[in-house]
Amino acid sequence: MPSLAGLTVLLLVVFGLAVLFDYINGFHDTANAIATSVSTRALRPEWAIAMSAVANFLGALTGQAVAKTVGSGIVHQTDANQVVVAAALVGAIVWNLVTWRLGIPSSSSHALIGGLLGASAASAGIGSWQVDGIVGKVLVPLVTSPIAGFALAFVLMVVIFNVFRRAHPRTMNDRFRRLQVLSAAFMAFSHGSNDAQKTMGIMTLALVGARILPAFNEIPIPIILLAATAISLGTAAGGWRIIRTMGSKVVKLDPVHGFAAETTAASVIFGASTLGMPVSTTHVISSAIMGAGSSDRFNSVRWVVARNIGIAWVLTIPAAGVVAALSYAMLRPIFGA
């Protein structure tokens, strides 16, 4: 059993890793909110990033449902000690940095969930998993949210083209370029409402593991503000490698496509946040971009790039889980947990 000093140091390590993960999540996922707006020149990059940072912060303050799912609905709280939480964060951070370096849009959300599953399994076995929560709150949204993003963006594009079928392309692009400022802000807001809450949940779980909180009930206000600030600062740093992939390598976008993709993805993500589902904002916006792009013609999407993104989606949870399990094996002797 670690000493009081050891527990204090471990808690500080966990919080440091959580803030680092949240910051990395911000610049890793900046592309989710602004890539289409930048690529269609609806917003200058510096203004897009500033707007996204503010909207992320505000979105992070909108609820706690996702945080409660991550903190209490995936693994049993009794099995999630601070070493498990620290190892989970290491797994998620490593995977995020690898995919950022390669310019591949992957899910920070599923990296964190994979890390939590891998670390808890290494600590207490797979019996520590809450299977119902994993299936209902993670796996089902993992499959259905990208499908919804693709299908709804495709349908919205068809509707827009029919409504504006007599409009001149230049006039149409000018109008939707202005509307994209609103859709990009909505996308950034919804991103904050989902992604920042995951870090809130993991930090509160660490406080429960340290017995500072008796149970996982409400997220303390300082935790909410810390997570919201970290993700907004990370967003302000920007993630240009992934912005280039999302904005131009998957499909060539016009402002109308960007508006449809952002509006659809933001609606799906915010709906999931309300239901407490930690979905991947990356999965949803990527699929929405493909859906909007394929409404012109199916082969307008660069499916080779889309395939590489898909491979990263499949690998995220197990890869982060393996790194987290190895991290737990290294951290446990150090902290004596």
C-alpha positions as CSV (number, residue, x, y, z in Angstrom):
1,M,0.0,0.0,0.0
2,P,1.5,3.3,-1.0
3,S,2.3,5.9,1.7
4,L,0.3,9.1,2.0
5,A,3.2,11.0,0.2
6,G,3.2,8.3,-2.5
7,L,-0.6,8.7,-3.0
8,T,-0.3,12.4,-3.2
9,V,2.5,12.2,-5.8
10,L,0.5,9.6,-7.8
11,L,-2.6,11.9,-7.8
12,L,-0.5,14.8,-9.1
13,V,0.9,12.5,-11.8
14,V,-2.6,11.4,-12.8
15,F,-3.8,15.0,-13.0
16,G,-0.7,16.1,-15.0
17,L,-1.3,13.2,-17.4
18,A,-5.0,14.1,-17.6
19,V,-4.3,17.8,-18.4
20,L,-1.7,16.7,-21.0
21,F,-4.2,14.3,-22.6
22,D,-6.8,17.0,-22.7
23,Y,-4.4,19.4,-24.3
24,I,-3.3,16.9,-26.9
25,N,-6.9,16.0,-27.5
26,G,-7.5,19.7,-28.3
27,F,-4.8,20.1,-30.9
28,H,-5.3,16.6,-32.2
29,D,-9.0,17.3,-32.8
30,T,-8.8,20.9,-33.9
31,A,-9.3,19.6,-37.5
32,N,-12.6,18.2,-36.5
33,A,-14.1,21.6,-36.1
34,I,-12.2,23.8,-38.6
35,A,-10.7,21.7,-41.3
36,T,-13.6,22.1,-43.7
37,S,-13.9,25.9,-43.0
38,V,-10.2,26.5,-43.6
39,S,-10.1,24.4,-46.8
40,T,-13.1,26.2,-48.3
41,R,-11.6,29.6,-47.2
42,A,-14.7,30.4,-45.1
43,L,-12.4,31.3,-42.3
44,R,-8.8,32.4,-42.1
45,P,-6.8,29.7,-40.1
46,E,-6.0,32.0,-37.2
47,W,-9.6,33.1,-36.8
48,A,-10.9,29.6,-37.2
49,I,-8.6,28.3,-34.4
50,A,-9.5,31.2,-32.1
51,M,-13.2,30.6,-32.7
52,S,-12.8,26.9,-32.2
53,A,-10.9,27.3,-28.9
54,V,-13.7,29.6,-27.4
55,A,-16.5,27.3,-28.6
56,N,-14.7,24.2,-27.2
57,F,-14.5,25.9,-23.8
58,L,-18.2,26.8,-23.8
59,G,-19.2,23.4,-25.0
60,A,-17.3,21.8,-22.2
61,L,-19.5,23.6,-19.7
62,T,-22.8,22.2,-21.0
63,G,-23.2,18.9,-19.1
64,Q,-21.8,15.9,-17.3
65,A,-23.5,12.9,-18.9
66,V,-20.5,11.8,-20.9
67,A,-18.1,12.3,-17.9
68,K,-20.3,10.0,-15.8
69,T,-20.2,7.3,-18.5
70,V,-16.4,7.4,-18.7
71,G,-16.0,7.6,-14.9
72,S,-18.5,5.1,-13.8
73,G,-20.0,3.2,-16.7
74,I,-17.1,1.4,-18.4
75,V,-15.0,-0.2,-15.6
76,H,-16.0,-0.9,-12.0
77,Q,-14.9,2.0,-9.8
78,T,-13.4,-0.4,-7.2
79,D,-11.0,-1.7,-9.9
80,A,-9.9,1.7,-11.2
81,N,-7.2,2.8,-8.8
82,Q,-4.9,5.7,-9.6
83,V,-2.3,3.5,-11.3
84,V,-4.9,2.2,-13.6
85,V,-6.1,5.7,-14.5
86,A,-2.5,6.8,-15.0
87,A,-1.7,3.9,-17.3
88,A,-5.0,4.5,-19.2
89,L,-3.9,8.1,-19.9
90,V,-0.4,7.0,-21.0
91,G,-2.0,4.6,-23.5
92,A,-4.3,7.3,-24.9
93,I,-1.5,9.9,-25.1
94,V,0.9,7.6,-26.9
95,W,-1.7,6.6,-29.5
96,N,-2.8,10.2,-30.1
97,L,0.8,11.3,-30.6
98,V,1.5,8.5,-33.0
99,T,-1.5,9.2,-35.2
100,W,-0.9,13.0,-35.0
101,R,2.7,12.4,-36.2
102,L,1.3,10.4,-39.2
103,G,-1.4,12.9,-39.9
104,I,-4.2,10.3,-39.4
105,P,-7.5,11.4,-37.9
106,S,-8.1,8.9,-35.0
107,S,-10.4,9.0,-32.0
108,S,-9.0,10.5,-28.8
109,S,-12.2,9.3,-27.1
110,H,-11.7,5.7,-28.1
111,A,-8.0,6.0,-27.3
112,L,-8.9,6.9,-23.7
113,I,-11.6,4.2,-23.5
114,G,-9.2,1.6,-24.9
115,G,-6.5,2.7,-22.4
116,L,-9.0,2.4,-19.5
117,L,-10.0,-1.1,-20.6
118,G,-6.4,-2.2,-21.1
119,A,-5.1,-0.9,-17.8
120,S,-8.1,-2.3,-15.8
121,A,-7.7,-5.7,-17.5
122,A,-4.0,-5.7,-16.6
123,S,-4.9,-4.8,-13.0
124,A,-7.9,-6.9,-12.2
125,G,-8.8,-8.9,-15.3
126,I,-11.6,-8.4,-17.8
127,G,-14.1,-8.9,-15.0
128,S,-13.4,-5.3,-14.1
129,W,-15.2,-4.3,-17.3
130,Q,-18.8,-3.2,-17.3
131,V,-20.0,-5.1,-20.4
132,D,-23.4,-3.5,-20.6
133,G,-22.0,0.0,-20.5
134,I,-19.2,-0.8,-23.0
135,V,-21.7,-2.3,-25.4
136,G,-24.5,0.3,-25.0
137,K,-22.4,3.4,-24.5
138,V,-19.3,2.7,-26.5
139,L,-19.6,0.0,-29.2
140,V,-23.1,0.8,-30.4
141,P,-22.3,4.5,-30.9
142,L,-18.9,3.6,-32.4
143,V,-20.7,1.8,-35.2
144,T,-23.9,3.9,-35.6
145,S,-22.6,7.5,-35.2
146,P,-20.3,7.4,-38.3
147,I,-23.1,5.8,-40.3
148,A,-25.5,8.5,-39.2
149,G,-22.9,11.2,-40.0
150,F,-22.4,9.8,-43.6
151,A,-26.1,9.2,-44.3
152,L,-27.4,12.5,-42.9
153,A,-24.8,14.6,-44.6
154,F,-25.6,12.9,-47.9
155,V,-29.3,13.5,-47.4
156,L,-28.7,17.1,-46.4
157,M,-26.7,17.7,-49.5
158,V,-29.4,16.2,-51.7
159,V,-31.9,18.5,-50.1
160,I,-29.7,21.6,-50.5
161,F,-29.0,20.9,-54.1
162,N,-32.8,20.5,-54.8
163,V,-33.7,23.6,-53.0
164,F,-31.0,25.7,-54.7
165,R,-30.9,23.9,-58.0
166,R,-31.4,27.1,-59.9
167,A,-28.9,29.1,-58.0
168,H,-25.6,30.1,-59.6
169,P,-22.7,28.1,-58.2
170,R,-20.7,31.2,-57.3
171,T,-23.7,32.8,-55.4
172,M,-24.4,29.5,-53.7
173,N,-20.8,29.1,-52.5
174,D,-20.7,32.7,-51.3
175,R,-23.8,32.2,-49.2
176,F,-22.7,28.9,-47.7
177,R,-19.2,30.2,-47.1
178,R,-20.8,32.7,-44.7
179,L,-23.0,30.1,-43.2
180,Q,-19.9,27.9,-42.5
181,V,-18.8,30.3,-39.8
182,L,-21.9,29.2,-37.8
183,S,-21.6,25.5,-38.7
184,A,-17.9,25.5,-37.7
185,A,-18.7,27.2,-34.4
186,F,-21.5,24.6,-33.8
187,M,-19.1,21.8,-34.6
188,A,-16.4,23.1,-32.1
189,F,-19.1,23.6,-29.4
190,S,-20.3,20.0,-29.8
191,H,-16.7,18.8,-29.7
192,G,-16.2,20.5,-26.4
193,S,-19.5,19.1,-25.1
194,N,-18.3,15.5,-25.7
195,D,-14.5,15.3,-25.6
196,A,-13.7,17.6,-22.7
197,Q,-16.2,15.6,-20.5
198,K,-14.1,12.5,-20.9
199,T,-11.2,14.1,-19.1
200,M,-13.5,15.4,-16.4
201,G,-14.7,11.8,-15.9
202,I,-11.2,10.4,-15.7
203,M,-10.0,13.0,-13.2
204,T,-13.0,12.5,-11.0
205,L,-12.4,8.8,-11.1
206,A,-8.9,9.4,-9.9
207,L,-10.3,11.4,-7.0
208,V,-12.6,8.5,-6.1
209,G,-9.6,6.1,-6.3
210,A,-7.6,8.4,-4.0
211,R,-10.6,8.4,-1.6
212,I,-10.8,12.2,-1.7
213,L,-14.4,11.8,-3.1
214,P,-16.6,9.0,-1.5
215,A,-18.3,8.1,-4.8
216,F,-18.7,9.2,-8.4
217,N,-21.7,11.5,-8.3
218,E,-21.1,15.0,-9.5
219,I,-18.1,16.5,-11.3
220,P,-16.4,19.1,-9.1
221,I,-16.5,22.6,-10.6
222,P,-12.7,23.1,-10.5
223,I,-12.4,19.8,-12.5
224,I,-14.9,21.1,-15.1
225,L,-13.0,24.4,-15.5
226,L,-9.6,22.7,-15.6
227,A,-10.7,20.3,-18.4
228,A,-12.4,23.0,-20.4
229,T,-9.3,25.2,-20.2
230,A,-6.9,22.4,-21.2
231,I,-8.8,21.4,-24.3
232,S,-9.4,24.9,-25.4
233,L,-5.7,25.7,-25.1
234,G,-4.8,22.6,-27.0
235,T,-7.3,23.6,-29.7
236,A,-5.7,27.0,-29.9
237,A,-2.3,25.3,-30.6
238,G,-3.8,23.8,-33.8
239,G,-3.0,20.4,-35.4
240,W,-2.0,21.2,-38.9
241,R,-1.1,17.7,-40.0
242,I,-4.6,16.4,-39.4
243,I,-6.2,19.6,-40.7
244,R,-4.6,19.0,-44.1
245,T,-5.8,15.4,-44.2
246,M,-9.4,16.2,-43.1
247,G,-9.7,19.4,-45.2
248,S,-8.3,18.4,-48.6
249,K,-7.0,14.8,-48.8
250,V,-10.3,12.9,-48.2
251,V,-12.4,14.9,-50.7
252,K,-12.3,18.3,-52.4
253,L,-14.9,20.5,-50.6
254,D,-16.9,23.5,-51.6
255,P,-18.5,25.6,-48.9
256,V,-21.9,23.9,-49.3
257,H,-20.2,20.5,-48.6
258,G,-18.4,21.9,-45.6
259,F,-21.6,23.4,-44.2
260,A,-23.5,20.1,-44.6
261,A,-20.7,18.0,-43.1
262,E,-20.2,20.3,-40.1
263,T,-23.9,20.8,-39.4
264,T,-24.7,17.1,-39.6
265,A,-21.7,16.0,-37.5
266,A,-22.3,18.6,-34.8
267,S,-25.9,17.6,-34.5
268,V,-25.0,13.9,-34.1
269,I,-22.3,14.6,-31.6
270,F,-24.3,17.0,-29.5
271,G,-27.2,14.5,-29.4
272,A,-24.8,11.8,-28.2
273,S,-23.4,14.1,-25.5
274,T,-27.0,14.7,-24.2
275,L,-27.4,10.9,-24.0
276,G,-24.1,10.4,-22.2
277,M,-22.4,8.6,-25.2
278,P,-18.7,9.2,-25.6
279,V,-18.6,9.1,-29.4
280,S,-15.7,9.9,-31.6
281,T,-16.0,13.4,-33.0
282,T,-13.3,12.3,-35.5
283,H,-15.3,9.4,-36.8
284,V,-18.4,11.4,-37.2
285,I,-17.0,14.4,-39.0
286,S,-14.8,12.2,-41.2
287,S,-17.9,10.2,-42.2
288,A,-20.0,13.4,-42.7
289,I,-17.3,14.8,-45.0
290,M,-17.4,11.6,-47.1
291,G,-21.2,11.6,-47.2
292,A,-21.3,15.2,-48.3
293,G,-18.6,14.7,-50.9
294,S,-20.1,11.5,-52.3
295,S,-23.4,13.3,-53.0
296,D,-21.8,14.8,-56.1
297,R,-20.4,11.5,-57.3
298,F,-19.2,8.5,-55.4
299,N,-15.7,8.4,-56.8
300,S,-15.1,12.1,-55.7
301,V,-14.0,10.7,-52.3
302,R,-10.4,9.5,-52.1
303,W,-11.2,6.1,-50.8
304,V,-7.6,5.1,-50.3
305,V,-7.2,7.9,-47.7
306,A,-10.6,7.0,-46.2
307,R,-9.4,3.4,-45.9
308,N,-6.3,4.5,-43.9
309,I,-8.6,6.5,-41.6
310,G,-10.8,3.4,-41.2
311,I,-7.9,1.2,-40.3
312,A,-6.9,3.7,-37.5
313,W,-10.5,3.6,-36.2
314,V,-10.4,-0.2,-35.9
315,L,-6.9,-0.2,-34.3
316,T,-7.5,2.6,-31.8
317,I,-9.1,0.8,-28.9
318,P,-6.9,-2.3,-28.9
319,A,-3.7,-0.4,-29.6
320,A,-4.3,2.1,-26.8
321,G,-5.3,-0.8,-24.6
322,V,-2.1,-2.7,-25.2
323,V,0.1,0.4,-24.5
324,A,-2.0,1.1,-21.3
325,A,-1.5,-2.5,-20.1
326,L,2.2,-2.3,-20.6
327,S,2.3,1.1,-18.8
328,Y,0.4,-0.4,-15.9
329,A,3.0,-3.2,-15.6
330,M,5.8,-0.5,-15.5
331,L,4.0,1.9,-13.1
332,R,2.7,-0.6,-10.6
333,P,6.2,-1.5,-9.1
334,I,7.1,2.2,-8.9
335,F,4.0,3.3,-6.9
336,G,3.5,0.0,-5.1
337,A,-0.2,-0.2,-6.0
